[in-house]
Every structure is written in structure tokens, then in C-alpha cells.
Amino acid sequence: MSESLLKRCQSVGIRLTEQRRVVIRVLENSADHPNVVEVHVRALQIDPQISIATVYRTVKLLEELGLLEKYDFGDGLSRYEDAEREHHDHLIDIKSGQVFEFCNEQLETLQVGIAKRLGFELRGHRLELYGVPLKKKQNE
């Protein structure tokens, strides 16, 4: 990853109140794709006075500035992650809601080839796969 989310916020001139810093720290330290309520719960552990409205406003601002990416994995919740994380795709377990990140060079090459065949230069993409775990055989 490049610069920290906090440094990128500073470089675009966001006014950084202490509560915004808490929200940014929570987002920076998230290895998952938290929704606003999850960010709020984590932020409360750092600052018990932080309101959910502050979290909503901060997340919305960071998204509008292109610093966070918003995802909808089909559960009705908007989830977020740093927009400058290394590229990866997602596999979502539709039973548990668990999100698995993965990279696959063959898929990346295939997508570039498809875009080229259709007359485009690929500039970006999102791939979300939805599935359920395979049932394991008794002997495995």
C-alpha cells in the first residue's frame, strides 16, 4: 500500500478532528470490509463519545474524495475498504457473509484480453463471486 489513509487525508486538506482521526485509524487497521456500524463499534472502544453520525459523515466524505471504496456484497450493507489497497477480487460466502480476498493472474489476463477483443483498454474492474461452501465427503 502507498501512503497511510491519514497521510492521504492530510494531503487533500481534510480538517482532521480527533474523532475523524479515530475513524480513520479504525479504517486503516481493518483487515476486513467493515460497515459503518462496525466502524462505529470499533471507534467506541477508542473514544466512547464518538457518535454514529460522525462515523457516517466521515466515511461518506472519505468515499466522496476517492479515499475509500464502497462495496455491496448483497447483504444490504455498504462495506468499505481503503481505495489504495493492492488489487484483489472477492468471493462472498452467501450463507455466512464471510468475504475472501483473492488474486488470480489467469483471471486478470483473461479480463484484459476480453476488453481488448471488444476494443477497450482495461483501466480497472471489480470481480465479486458469490457461493456456498462445497460439502465435504465423509472420507475427507
N, C-alpha and C positions, 0 to 999 in steps of 0.2 A: 504494500500500500504506500501511497505517497505521503504527503503531509497529514498530520492528525486532523481530525474534524475540527477541533478547537482552533488550530492554526488557520485552517481554511475559512472558518467563521471570522476570525480576526482580519484576515486579508481582504474579505469582502466588506468589512466595515460594520458588521452586526454589533449592536450595542449589547455587551455581554454582562448582564446582571448576574449575581451569584446563582440565582435559581436557573437561569439559562445555562450557566456553566455546569450545573448539576445534571440537567437533562442531556447536555452534550456528552458529559463524562459517561452517563449511563449508556447512551447510544454507542459511544466509542468502545465500551467494554462488553458490548453484547455480541456473543458469538452466534446467536440465533436471529430470528426475524421478529422482534417484539412488536406488539400492537401498542397503542397509546396507553391503554390501561396497564399493561405490563411495564411499560416505561415508567408510568406514574408510581406503581407499587415499588419498583426498584429505587426511584428517586426519593420516595418517602423514607427509605432506610438511611439516606444520606441527610435529607432535610425534611423533617416531619411537618413543616409548614407549607411545603410546595403544593399548589392546587393542581387539579387535573386540567383546569382551564389554561394554566401556564404551560403545562406539558403539551396540550393540543396546539396552542398558539406557536410554541417553539418548533414543534415538529412540522407544522404547516409552513412556517417561514423557511425552515431548512429545506423542505421539499420544493417550495417555490423557487428557491435560489439554486436548485440543482445539486444540493449537497447530500440529500437523502433520496433514495429511490423508494417508491411506494409499490407494494405488491398486494394482490388479492388472490389468495390461494383457495378460493371457493368456500370459505367458511364465514363469509360476511364481514370479516375484519380486515382492515387495512393494516398491513405489516410493513416494517421499514428496515432498511439497511443502508450503510454508507454507500454513496454513489460511486466512490472511487475504490471499492474493493476489487480485487482481481476478478476477471470474468469467470463466471460459473453458471451452471444451469441448476434447475431444481426438480426434484422428484418428491411429490407430496403423497403421503400415505393418507388416503381418504377416510380410513377408519379411525386413525389416531390423531390426524392432523400434523404429524411429525414431518418436518421438511429436511430433506437430504440434499446437500450441495454436491455437485459433481462436475468434472470436466472430462471431455472426450474429444480427442483430436480428430478422430474419424468423423464425428458429427460436425465439428467446426469446418472441416474441409468440405464435407457434403453441402453444408449451408452456403458456403462461398460459391461452390460450383453451381448450385441451383440459382442463386442470384445472378451469376454470370450468364448462365443459359437463358435467363429471362431478360437479359440486357441491363443488369444493375451491378453496381459496385456495392457490396455489403458494407454498411457503416456500423451496424450493431444489430443485436437481436436479443430476444428473451425466449427461453425454452422452459416450459413447465410441463412436467409429466405427472399424471395422476394415476395412482394404482393402489392395489391392496397387496399385502404380503402373500407370497406363494405358500400354500400349505406344504409342510414338510412331510415326507413319507415316514412311517413308523420306524424304519430301519436306519434312518439318517441321524 
